């Protein structure tokens, strides 16, 4: 049976639309492989808008790095994601996720459930500077995934998120163990990420994990950096 990742890597991409609300080129496409069609999101590097605080042409790599951290940690909060060539050049390709339309995101993001807690911890680790409400993807099988992780892994603390209800909450023993294993696995093979982000950013990632373990709590909003992205949705 073909894995989702194999499908994303090997399938033929046919672009059929664009998500007009996205600040960078975010294309809706179909990925066809062995007579199976999978809807996907394709973000070509050529369509990335330059940012003053992130390297040009590097957002796709950060999206993929976020997926790898999601997988290595076992949190699995990012849809299957790959880097590959496409109709408009190299970019990020990610499986399209069908949402649970019964979930009211405007109310959901304020809850204190396990799915949001897991996402909040993931965002603290990858230093997500753009966790908006619309970047939360509750699925029909009761899971929660997240999208749009291009502005992550900055070496400076820039966490901006709408999920602050767990601030200063004590980490559980299971969460601490996950963080310890994540740090250990990343340090055992840093090249998994240093081919995607800078060495300074990788070192900052390890420091963030170690700081979480030292404090034993979820982080508080920064007093020096806007804590919530704008617009929040």
N, C-alpha and C positions, 0 to 999 in steps of 0.2 A: 504494500500500500504506500503511495507517495505521501511524504510528509508535507505539511503546509510550507515549511521552509524550502524544500526541494521545488515545490510548485512555484513559489514566489521567485526563486532563483532561475528556474528554467523555462517558465511559461512565456508566451508571447504577449506583450503588453499592447493593448489597443485603447487609447485615450478617448473618452466619450464626453467629458465635461470638466468643469472647473468649479471648485468651491470659492465663490466670489467674496465671501467674508474674510478669507484668510489673507494675511499681509504678505505672505510669500506664495509663489505658484504652488497650489495644491490641487492636483488633478485626480479626477475620478477615472478609473480605468478597469478594464477586464483583463485578467491574466489567464490565458488559455494554455492548458498543458494536458496531454493525453486525453483529449476530448472532455476535459472538465474545465469549467469556467469559474473563476473566483473573482469577485469584486475586490478591488484594492484601491489604496491611495498611493499616488506616485508624486513625489516631490523632487523635481530635478534641481541639481545644484545651480544650474544656470538661471533658475527663477528665484533664487534667494535674494532678499533685500539686504544690503550691507548694514551692519549694526556697529555702533561706536565701541562697544565693549566686548565683542566676540569676533574672532577671525573670520574674514570673508571666505565664503565657499566651504564652510565647515559645519553647517547646521545639520545636514544629513548624517554626518558621522556621529554627531551628538545624539541624534535620534536612535541610531543603531547602538551606541554605547549604553544609552538608557535601557534599551531592550536587553542587552547582555547582563547588566546589573540586575534587572528584573528576573532574568532566568537563573543566574548564578546564586542569587539569594533565595530563590524558590518562591518569591512573592508573586511572580507571574501576573503583573499588573499592566503590562504593555503587550499589545497585540503582536503576533509574529511579524518580524521586521527584518529586511535585508538591505544591503547596498548592492546596486547592480546598474548596468546600462539600460537605458530605455529610449523611447522615441525622441526625447529631447535631451539626451545625454545621461551621464551618470547621476544617480540620485538614490533616494530612499523609497522603498516600496514596502507597504504595510497592509496586512489583511484588513479589509473593511469589516467593521463590527456593526451588526444589527442591534439597535437599542431596544430596551424594554420601554415601549411608548407609554406604559401606564405609570412610569416614574416621573414625578414632577421635580425636575432638577433644581428649581428655585427653592424647594423645600428640602429636598434630599440632601444637599451638600451640608446642611446644618446639623444633620443627625450625628449621633455618637455610636455608629455601628462598626463592626469589625472590618468591613471592606474599606470604609473611609479611613479608619485608623491605620490600616496597612498602607494605603496610598499616602497618607500624611508622613509616615516613617520613610517610605521610599523617596518622597520629595525632599525630605530633610537630608537624606544621604546623597542624592544626585544634585542637590542645590538647585532645585527647580525655581526659576525666576518668573514662571508664567503659568501657574496652576489656576486656570479659570474654571468657572462652573461648567462651561460648555466643553471643557476638555475631559470631563468625567463621562464614562461610557458604561452605564449599568446595563447588563445583558439580560436576556430573557431567561437564562438559567440561574439568575441570582448572584452573578459575579459582578465585579467592578473592574473595568480596565480604564487606562488613561491614554490620551494621545497628545501630540504636539510637544515633544521633548527636545526641540532644537536649542533652546536657551537653557542649558543645564551644564553642570560641571565647572562653572567659573571658579577660579581659585579664591576669589573674594566671596564672603558670605552674602548671598543675594536672594535668599529664600523669599519668594512672594507667592502667596497661595490664599485661596478662600477657605482652606481647611485649617482653622486655628483652634477648634474646640478641644483639641488634645494637648494644647500647650501646657507644659509643666507636669503632664501626667507621668506617673512612674512607668518605666518600661517593664513589661512582664519578663519573667525568666526565659520564656520562649523567644521573645523579641531580642533579648540580650544574646542568647545563644546564636540566633540567626545573624546578628551583627558581627559577633566574634568569628563565625565561620565565613562570612562574607569577606571580612578583612583578611583572614588567613588565606582564603582562596585567591583573592586579588593580589596579595603580596607574593604568593607562590608563583604566579605567572603574570607579571604586570604588563607584558606585551599585548595581552588580550585587549587592553584599553589604551595603552600608550601609542598604539598605531592610529587611534581615533581622536584622542585628546592630548594635550601637552603633558610633559612630565610633571610640571608644576601643578597642573590641574589634577593629575593622578595623586600626587602627594597630598594635595588639599582634600581630596576624596577620602583618603585613608585617615587623615586628621579628623575629618568630620565624624567618621564612624567611631574613632577612638574617643572623641569628645562626648558623643552620645553615650558610650559605655561608661565614661568617667562620671558624667552627671547623673546617668541613670534615668533621665527624663526626656520627654519631647522638648524641642527648643521653644523659646519664647519669640514673639515678633521682635525684629530689630528696631532699635530707636534711631538708627542712622540710615535706614533704607525703607522705602514704602513697603509695608507688609502685605498689601493686597494688590494684585494686578489691576490695571485699568484699561478698558472697562472690565469689571469682574466676570461678565458672561462671555 
